[in-house]
Structures are given as structure tokens and as C-alpha cells.
């Protein structure tokens, strides 16, 4: 394999993995984020709590993650309706005390105020959570952004935008601004460090929420990085021997 093509292949591989993970995750997270945005304009409506419980899910570590789950009745334009759930996304956590806290505020028979979608009045929810509680939903879009940036720099770098004396106007601007940063060793180190931080974040999130998804994604990324760096070392060794 040509040593000149290797950085392109590494960039395409890592960018492709990031895009694949991000797009797959966005299929789940984007509808929730759009619903969270739309819910800001939903109509506050009185309701009566019918039932309240803690729903538990088994985690990969053998424990359980929990979330509050309510059922309620409400009237909309003279029609009795019901709803269930709690917030925008059914995100579970290991914080059992917080789930019990929520249930204490919404005991069966109590009066509450819910948010009703005026366009689809059968759709309602109890809480439009703070955006900080939905931070995990922004992870897939971040993967997509990282993948697109990786593709851009990989392809434009291979096209020679950043070589000395380039006439491409955008390439000249970027090269001038990031002349030091875009040196292959520094750029490669930056990409590796970024992916390592993402993997650490995924593992931390999986441990905190007791879910295996983040660990699986981190292992896939880690294997890809290991293969990329291993091949790079092999390519450099062959080049050295030829010299």
C-alpha cells in the first residue's frame, strides 16, 4: 500500500465509522429532540394521575436501571383522554432515589398540569425535561459532525489543498490558519485523541447508566484505531527497510 494513500484510508475509515454510528443514532434521537422543541408550544392542561410506578430494566452489569412511569386522565375540548409515560425520552438511570422522588410528587389521585399537543390532542406528557437531562441525545449528531469533518479534511488533503504553494483559495486560507495544526503527525494525534476521548465518554456513560450500548460502540472505535495505527507502523517499517 502506498504510504501516500494510507492517511486517506485511515481518515475515510474513521470518518465512515463515525458517520455510521451517528446516522444510526440520529434515527432514534432526532425525533425526540424535535418533540422536545415542539413541546415548548404545547398547551398546559389540568389532569388527574391514575397510576404511578417505577419501571426497571436489567443492565449489562447485572443491576437495574429505573425510570418513573405515570398514567393520567385529562379533558380536551369536552373529550376525556388519557396518556402515559413521563417526559420526552424514556431514559433510564441507576438513580432509584430520584425516581422515588418523582413518584412522591405524582401520587395517584393528585391533580397535575400536563402539556398537550394542540395539533394531536391525544399526545401529552408530564414534563419537558431540562435540556441538560437530554445531553445523551446530542451524542449521535456529534458523531455525524465529526465524521463529516473527517471526510472533508481527508478528501481535500488527498486532493492537495494543503500542500505548499497550493492555488486553491479555500485551501490557502485553511493552510495559512492551520499550518501547524494540519501537519500530518499533529492532525493524526488530534484525531486519535478525539476518538479516545469519545470512547472514554461512551464507557463512562455506559457505566453510569448501566447500559452496554456505549461500551460496544467504544470497542468498535477502539478496534478501528488499533488496526489503523498497527498498519501505519507496518507501513513505516517497510518504508524504512527499503531505504
Secondary structure in CASP SS format (residue, H / E / C, confidence):
PFRMAT SS
TARGET T0000
AUTHOR 0000-0000-0000
METHOD secondary structure of the structure
MODEL  1
X C 1.00
X C 1.00
X H 1.00
X H 1.00
X H 1.00
X H 1.00
X H 1.00
X H 1.00
X H 1.00
X H 1.00
X H 1.00
X H 1.00
X H 1.00
X H 1.00
X H 1.00
X H 1.00
X H 1.00
X H 1.00
X H 1.00
X H 1.00
X H 1.00
X H 1.00
X H 1.00
X H 1.00
X H 1.00
X H 1.00
X H 1.00
X H 1.00
X H 1.00
X H 1.00
X H 1.00
X H 1.00
X H 1.00
X H 1.00
X H 1.00
X H 1.00
X H 1.00
X H 1.00
X H 1.00
X H 1.00
X H 1.00
X C 1.00
X E 1.00
X E 1.00
X E 1.00
X E 1.00
X E 1.00
X E 1.00
X E 1.00
X E 1.00
X E 1.00
X E 1.00
X E 1.00
X E 1.00
X E 1.00
X E 1.00
X E 1.00
X E 1.00
X C 1.00
X C 1.00
X C 1.00
X C 1.00
X C 1.00
X E 1.00
X E 1.00
X E 1.00
X E 1.00
X E 1.00
X E 1.00
X E 1.00
X E 1.00
X E 1.00
X E 1.00
X E 1.00
X E 1.00
X E 1.00
X C 1.00
X C 1.00
X E 1.00
X E 1.00
X E 1.00
X E 1.00
X E 1.00
X E 1.00
X E 1.00
X C 1.00
X C 1.00
X C 1.00
X C 1.00
X C 1.00
X C 1.00
X C 1.00
X E 1.00
X C 1.00
X C 1.00
X H 1.00
X H 1.00
X H 1.00
X H 1.00
X H 1.00
X H 1.00
X H 1.00
X H 1.00
X H 1.00
X H 1.00
X C 1.00
X C 1.00
X C 1.00
X C 1.00
X C 1.00
X E 1.00
X E 1.00
X E 1.00
X E 1.00
X E 1.00
X E 1.00
X C 1.00
X C 1.00
X C 1.00
X C 1.00
X C 1.00
X C 1.00
X C 1.00
X E 1.00
X E 1.00
X C 1.00
X C 1.00
X C 1.00
X C 1.00
X C 1.00
X H 1.00
X H 1.00
X H 1.00
X H 1.00
X H 1.00
X H 1.00
X H 1.00
X H 1.00
X H 1.00
X H 1.00
X H 1.00
X H 1.00
X H 1.00
X H 1.00
X H 1.00
X H 1.00
X H 1.00
X H 1.00
X H 1.00
X H 1.00
X H 1.00
X H 1.00
X H 1.00
X H 1.00
X H 1.00
X H 1.00
X H 1.00
X H 1.00
X C 1.00
X C 1.00
X C 1.00
X C 1.00
X C 1.00
X C 1.00
X C 1.00
X C 1.00
X C 1.00
X C 1.00
X H 1.00
X H 1.00
X H 1.00
X H 1.00
X H 1.00
X H 1.00
X H 1.00
X H 1.00
X H 1.00
X C 1.00
X C 1.00
X C 1.00
X C 1.00
X C 1.00
X C 1.00
X H 1.00
X H 1.00
X H 1.00
X H 1.00
X H 1.00
X H 1.00
X H 1.00
X H 1.00
X H 1.00
X H 1.00
X H 1.00
X H 1.00
X H 1.00
X H 1.00
X H 1.00
X H 1.00
X H 1.00
X H 1.00
X H 1.00
X H 1.00
X H 1.00
X H 1.00
X H 1.00
X H 1.00
X H 1.00
X H 1.00
X C 1.00
X C 1.00
X C 1.00
X H 1.00
X H 1.00
X H 1.00
X H 1.00
X H 1.00
X H 1.00
X H 1.00
X H 1.00
X H 1.00
X H 1.00
X H 1.00
X H 1.00
X H 1.00
X H 1.00
X H 1.00
X H 1.00
X H 1.00
X H 1.00
X H 1.00
X H 1.00
X H 1.00
X H 1.00
X H 1.00
X H 1.00
X H 1.00
X H 1.00
X H 1.00
X H 1.00
X H 1.00
X H 1.00
X C 1.00
END
